[in-house]
Amino acid sequence: MKLSAPSLQAHGKYNWTTIIGVAVFHILAVAAFFYFSWANLFAAILLWWIAGSLGIGVGYHRLLTHRGFKTPKWVEYTLSVFGTLAIQSGPLSWVTTHRIHHAFTETEKDPHSPRHTGYWAHIGWIFRGTAQNQSWATMQRYCPDFANDRFHQILNKYYYVPTVILGIGLFFIGGWSMVLWGVFLKTVFGWHFTWLVNSATHLWGSRRFETRDDSRNNALIAAVSFGEGWHNNHHAHPRSARHGLSWYEFDLNWIQIRFMEMIGLATEVYAYSEKADKRRQADTAELEPISEAA
């Protein structure tokens, strides 16, 4: 049965600032293809990795949202700044929205449920209603662990500033064409790869775990989202900093977290292991008392 979107989302006002901004970014992203250079391509790929992988995947998602590991504050703040370069809102707004998604997955309170339509889950949800414009009360409720952090408060309010500074730097390095590639094209591709995790990985793919939602593992989406496409694994074990649970489930974000752990920048890393889970279940079964025959 199809669920309708939350009333605040489905019947809320159009977010014209978002609609116009997204349209402008798409137009300038298309314009970037008329100014190709290897330097521009390199800048776009490098910044896509910094913003989408280190910023969104490792920082916003696996560290701030799910607390799959711990880092020194300066590392947490650096990853958060990287996350703002994806232009997906500030850390408090992003984490609040994602925690709501996990708390109410594919119910009427889910901000981007595919059961309302694939279009809504992919992009429609940011155009109407609350989207990621979370109230302070909501952010305090869902982010009590860092809502009162002054750095995150300022970054959340002015999350666009790092991108403005980046754009100015790119202009002086490679001119307007590098800005088109390093800001606009990179951002648009990053948006759609992230939105595919919201939409497509709840519609197409395989299921290792029988979760209460429709989450799927999708190798193609994992490839363009640095490992975030192993979505059924993630919904089954959301705190796990490792999403790719088998050797063939390539998970770059997990590899980077493991490297951070090796050099002392990540501690208390939690990674779900199927082998350990089966061993734990077997040990539990052995300890269960055997009832005597009547």
C-alpha positions as CSV (number, residue, x, y, z in Angstrom):
1,M,0.0,0.0,0.0
2,K,1.3,3.4,-0.9
3,L,1.9,5.8,1.9
4,S,1.2,9.5,1.4
5,A,3.9,11.9,2.4
6,P,3.7,13.7,5.7
7,S,1.1,16.5,5.5
8,L,3.7,19.1,6.2
9,Q,5.7,17.8,3.2
10,A,2.9,17.0,0.8
11,H,0.8,20.1,1.4
12,G,3.5,22.6,2.5
13,K,4.5,25.7,0.6
14,Y,6.9,25.4,-2.3
15,N,10.5,26.2,-1.3
16,W,11.1,28.7,-4.1
17,T,14.6,29.6,-2.9
18,T,15.6,25.9,-3.1
19,I,13.8,25.4,-6.5
20,I,15.5,28.3,-8.1
21,G,18.9,27.4,-6.6
22,V,18.7,23.8,-7.8
23,A,17.6,25.0,-11.3
24,V,20.5,27.5,-11.5
25,F,23.1,24.9,-10.4
26,H,21.8,22.4,-13.0
27,I,22.0,25.0,-15.8
28,L,25.5,26.0,-14.9
29,A,26.5,22.3,-14.5
30,V,25.4,21.7,-18.2
31,A,27.4,24.9,-19.2
32,A,30.5,23.3,-17.6
33,F,30.7,20.7,-20.4
34,F,31.4,23.5,-22.9
35,Y,34.6,24.3,-20.9
36,F,36.3,21.0,-20.6
37,S,40.0,20.7,-19.5
38,W,41.9,18.0,-17.7
39,A,42.6,20.5,-14.9
40,N,38.9,21.2,-14.5
41,L,38.0,17.5,-14.5
42,F,40.7,16.8,-11.9
43,A,39.3,19.6,-9.7
44,A,35.8,18.3,-10.0
45,I,36.7,14.7,-9.1
46,L,39.0,15.8,-6.2
47,L,36.3,18.1,-4.7
48,W,33.6,15.5,-5.3
49,W,35.6,13.0,-3.1
50,I,36.3,15.6,-0.4
51,A,32.7,16.8,-0.2
52,G,30.8,13.6,-1.0
53,S,33.0,11.0,0.7
54,L,35.0,12.6,3.5
55,G,32.3,15.3,4.1
56,I,28.9,13.6,3.6
57,G,29.7,9.8,3.9
58,V,32.3,9.8,6.6
59,G,31.6,13.0,8.4
60,Y,27.8,13.9,8.3
61,H,26.6,10.3,8.0
62,R,28.8,7.7,9.7
63,L,30.4,10.0,12.3
64,L,27.8,12.7,13.2
65,T,24.5,10.9,12.5
66,H,25.3,7.3,13.6
67,R,28.3,7.8,15.8
68,G,30.0,4.7,14.4
69,F,33.3,6.0,15.6
70,K,34.9,8.9,17.5
71,T,37.5,11.5,16.4
72,P,39.2,14.5,18.0
73,K,37.1,17.6,17.7
74,W,39.3,19.2,15.1
75,V,38.8,16.2,12.8
76,E,35.1,16.2,13.4
77,Y,35.0,20.0,12.6
78,T,37.1,19.5,9.5
79,L,34.9,16.7,8.1
80,S,31.9,18.9,8.8
81,V,33.3,21.7,6.8
82,F,34.0,19.3,4.0
83,G,30.4,18.2,4.2
84,T,29.1,21.7,3.6
85,L,30.9,21.7,0.3
86,A,28.3,19.3,-1.0
87,I,25.6,22.0,-0.5
88,Q,23.2,19.6,1.2
89,S,22.6,21.9,4.2
90,G,24.5,22.3,7.4
91,P,25.5,19.4,9.7
92,L,22.7,19.9,12.3
93,S,20.0,20.1,9.6
94,W,21.4,17.2,7.6
95,V,21.8,14.9,10.7
96,T,18.3,15.8,12.0
97,T,16.7,14.9,8.7
98,H,18.6,11.6,8.5
99,R,17.9,10.6,12.0
100,I,14.2,11.3,11.4
101,H,14.5,9.1,8.3
102,H,15.8,6.2,10.3
103,A,13.3,6.7,13.1
104,F,10.3,6.6,10.8
105,T,11.6,4.8,7.7
106,E,8.9,4.6,5.0
107,T,6.1,5.8,7.2
108,E,4.3,9.1,6.8
109,K,6.9,10.8,9.0
110,D,9.8,9.8,6.7
111,P,11.0,12.9,5.0
112,H,11.8,11.1,1.7
113,S,9.9,7.8,1.5
114,P,9.8,6.1,-1.9
115,R,6.4,4.7,-1.0
116,H,5.1,8.1,-1.8
117,T,6.7,8.0,-5.3
118,G,10.3,7.7,-6.5
119,Y,10.3,11.3,-7.6
120,W,9.4,12.5,-4.1
121,A,12.2,10.3,-2.5
122,H,14.8,11.5,-5.0
123,I,14.2,15.2,-5.3
124,G,10.6,16.2,-4.7
125,W,10.9,16.3,-0.9
126,I,13.4,19.2,-1.0
127,F,11.0,21.4,-3.0
128,R,8.0,21.4,-0.6
129,G,7.3,21.7,3.1
130,T,10.0,21.2,5.8
131,A,12.6,19.6,3.6
132,Q,15.8,20.1,5.5
133,N,14.7,23.5,7.0
134,Q,14.5,22.0,10.5
135,S,13.4,24.1,13.5
136,W,15.7,24.6,16.4
137,A,13.4,22.6,18.6
138,T,13.6,19.7,16.2
139,M,17.3,19.9,15.9
140,Q,17.7,19.9,19.7
141,R,15.4,16.9,20.0
142,Y,17.2,14.8,17.4
143,C,20.7,16.0,17.9
144,P,21.1,16.4,21.6
145,D,24.7,15.1,21.3
146,F,25.9,18.2,19.4
147,A,23.1,20.7,19.0
148,N,24.7,23.0,21.6
149,D,28.1,22.9,20.0
150,R,28.8,26.5,19.0
151,F,31.0,25.6,16.0
152,H,28.3,23.3,14.5
153,Q,25.6,26.0,15.2
154,I,27.6,28.6,13.2
155,L,28.5,26.2,10.4
156,N,24.9,25.1,10.1
157,K,23.7,28.7,9.7
158,Y,26.4,29.7,7.3
159,Y,27.0,26.4,5.6
160,Y,27.3,28.1,2.2
161,V,30.3,30.2,3.2
162,P,33.0,27.5,2.6
163,T,31.7,27.0,-0.9
164,V,31.9,30.7,-1.6
165,I,35.5,30.7,-0.4
166,L,36.2,27.6,-2.5
167,G,34.7,29.3,-5.6
168,I,36.9,32.3,-5.2
169,G,39.9,30.1,-4.8
170,L,39.0,28.1,-7.9
171,F,38.5,31.3,-9.9
172,F,42.0,32.5,-9.1
173,I,43.5,29.1,-9.9
174,G,41.6,28.2,-13.1
175,G,39.2,31.0,-14.0
176,W,35.4,30.8,-14.4
177,S,35.5,27.4,-16.1
178,M,37.1,25.8,-13.1
179,V,34.4,27.3,-10.9
180,L,31.8,25.7,-13.2
181,W,33.4,22.3,-12.8
182,G,34.6,22.4,-9.2
183,V,31.5,24.0,-7.7
184,F,28.4,23.5,-10.0
185,L,29.0,20.3,-11.9
186,K,30.6,18.6,-8.9
187,T,27.6,19.6,-6.7
188,V,24.9,18.5,-9.1
189,F,26.5,15.1,-9.6
190,G,26.9,14.8,-5.8
191,W,23.3,15.7,-5.2
192,H,22.0,13.0,-7.5
193,F,24.3,10.3,-6.2
194,T,23.2,11.1,-2.7
195,W,19.5,11.3,-3.7
196,L,19.8,7.9,-5.4
197,V,20.6,6.4,-2.0
198,N,17.3,8.0,-0.7
199,S,15.3,6.7,-3.6
200,A,16.8,3.9,-5.7
201,T,18.2,1.9,-2.8
202,H,14.7,1.6,-1.4
203,L,13.4,0.4,-4.7
204,W,16.0,-1.8,-6.5
205,G,18.6,-4.2,-5.3
206,S,19.2,-7.2,-3.1
207,R,18.3,-7.8,0.6
208,R,20.7,-9.5,2.9
209,F,18.7,-8.7,6.0
210,E,14.9,-8.8,6.6
211,T,14.5,-5.2,7.9
212,R,11.1,-3.5,8.5
213,D,11.7,-1.2,5.5
214,D,12.3,-1.8,1.8
215,S,16.0,-0.9,1.9
216,R,18.2,-2.6,-0.8
217,N,21.9,-3.2,-1.5
218,N,22.8,-1.7,-4.8
219,A,26.3,-2.1,-6.2
220,L,26.0,0.6,-8.9
221,I,24.8,3.2,-6.4
222,A,27.5,2.1,-3.9
223,A,30.1,2.7,-6.7
224,V,29.0,6.3,-7.2
225,S,28.4,7.1,-3.5
226,F,31.6,5.8,-2.0
227,G,29.9,2.8,-0.4
228,E,26.6,4.3,0.8
229,G,24.7,2.1,-1.6
230,W,24.9,-1.0,0.6
231,H,21.8,0.4,2.1
232,N,20.1,-2.8,3.4
233,N,23.2,-3.6,5.4
234,H,23.1,0.0,6.8
235,H,19.4,-0.1,7.8
236,A,19.9,-3.4,9.5
237,H,22.9,-2.1,11.5
238,P,22.8,1.7,11.3
239,R,25.5,2.3,13.8
240,S,28.1,0.2,12.0
241,A,30.8,2.4,10.4
242,R,31.2,-0.5,7.9
243,H,28.4,-0.8,5.3
244,G,30.1,-3.2,2.8
245,L,30.0,-6.5,4.8
246,S,31.5,-8.8,2.2
247,W,34.8,-8.7,0.2
248,Y,32.9,-7.9,-3.0
249,E,31.0,-5.0,-1.4
250,F,33.5,-2.2,-2.0
251,D,33.1,0.5,0.6
252,L,35.6,3.4,0.2
253,N,34.2,5.3,3.2
254,W,34.9,2.3,5.4
255,I,38.4,2.0,4.1
256,Q,39.1,5.6,4.9
257,I,37.7,5.2,8.5
258,R,39.9,2.1,9.0
259,F,42.9,4.2,7.8
260,M,42.0,7.0,10.2
261,E,41.9,4.3,12.9
262,M,45.3,3.0,12.0
263,I,46.9,6.5,12.3
264,G,45.0,7.4,15.5
265,L,42.4,9.8,14.1
266,A,39.5,7.4,14.7
267,T,38.7,5.5,17.9
268,E,36.0,3.3,19.3
269,V,35.1,2.2,15.7
270,Y,32.1,-0.1,15.6
271,A,31.9,-2.4,12.6
272,Y,29.2,-5.1,12.4
273,S,30.5,-8.5,11.5
274,E,28.3,-11.4,10.3
275,K,30.8,-13.9,11.6
276,A,31.0,-12.4,15.0
277,D,27.2,-12.1,15.1
278,K,26.7,-15.8,14.2
279,R,29.3,-16.8,16.8
280,R,27.5,-14.7,19.4
281,Q,24.2,-16.3,18.5
282,A,25.7,-19.7,18.8
283,D,27.2,-18.9,22.2
284,T,23.8,-17.6,23.4
285,A,22.1,-20.8,22.1
286,E,24.5,-23.0,24.1
287,L,23.8,-21.1,27.2
288,E,20.1,-21.4,27.0
289,P,18.7,-23.9,29.6
290,I,17.3,-27.1,28.3
291,S,13.8,-27.7,29.7
292,E,13.3,-31.1,31.4
293,A,11.0,-33.6,29.8
294,A,7.5,-33.7,31.4
